[in-house]
Amino acid sequence: MATEKVLTDAKLVETKVKVKPALSRKTTDDPQQLIYIGPSINKNGMALRTNQTFIGGHPEYFKELYTMYPLIKQLFVPVAEMRKSIQQINTTGTALNIAVQSLKGV
């Protein structure tokens, strides 16, 4: 707490003032934002939807899905690369296209 001194009618009055720290936006340490661009999956009580966004990298609670479908991790892409990644999904033979094909019918 900081102390503020104010002079009123020839009297010095001290009051305590709470000082809030300035808000700063981290630019270099921002957690990675990923978006899932594969088909929606609802398996063993876990639901993963197309275009679902995650902050902080690959979510740990989908470990079982990662084990059952090893190519699924490729379908979590940085938000900034979403457009390019969708083009790759639509191009036959690319890694992302093969990953999506492996999940068809799940």
N, C-alpha and C positions, 0 to 999 in steps of 0.2 A: 504494500500500500504506500502511496505517496502522500505527502502532506502539502496542503495548499494553504497559503497564507493570504488573507484578504483584509484590507484596511477599510473599516466601516465606521463612520462617525467618530473618528479619532481613536478607535479601538482596533486592536489587532485580533482577528478571529482566525483560529486555526481549525481546519476541517480535514478529515481524512477522506481521500478520494481513491477509489479503485482504478487502477490503470490497466487497461486491457492490452495485451501484446498485439502488435500488428499482425494481421493475417498474411501469410505468405503462401504462394502457390509453388509447390515443388515442380520443377520442370525436368530435372534429370533423374529423379527417383520415382516418377509416376509409375504405378504398377501397370503391367502390360494388360491391354484389353484385347480379348479374343472373342471372335464370333464363330459359332458352329454353323457350317454351311452344308452339312450333310442332311440326309433324310431324317425325319422325326423318328425317335425310337422310344418305346415304352416296354421295358424289360425288367423283370424281377423287382418291381416297385420303383424303378428309376425311370424318369421321364427326361428326354433330351429333345428339344424342339429346334427345328430349323430356324436360323437367325437368332438363337438365344445367345446373349452376350455375357461374358464372364470377365471379371476384373482380377488380375493377379496371376495370370497364366492358366494352365490346365487345372480344372477343379479336381481335387483329390477324391471326392466322393463318387467319381465315375471310374474308379480303379477297376472294378469288376467288368465294366464295359470295355475298358482298354485291354483287359486280358482276353475277353471273348472275341473282340474285333480289333486286332492290332493296328489296322490301317486307319482306325477312327481318329486317332490323334492328329493325323494330317489334315483333317477337316475342321480343326480349330485354327483359324487364321487371324492374324492381326486385323483389326477393323480397317485400318488404312489400306490393306491389300485385298479387301473383299471383292471389289470389282474385277481385279485381275484374276483372282482365284476362281470366281464363278466362270470366267471365260475358259479357264483351264478345265473346269469340270465338264464344260460343254465340248471340249476338244478330245476326241477319241484317242486313247493311248497315253494320255498324261497321267502322272501319279495321282492327281486329285480325281480324275475320271475313274481310274481303276479303284480307288478307295470308295467312291460312291457306289460303283457297280458291285463291290463286295458286300455292301450293306443293303442292297435291294432285297425286298422280301423279309426284312427283319421286323 
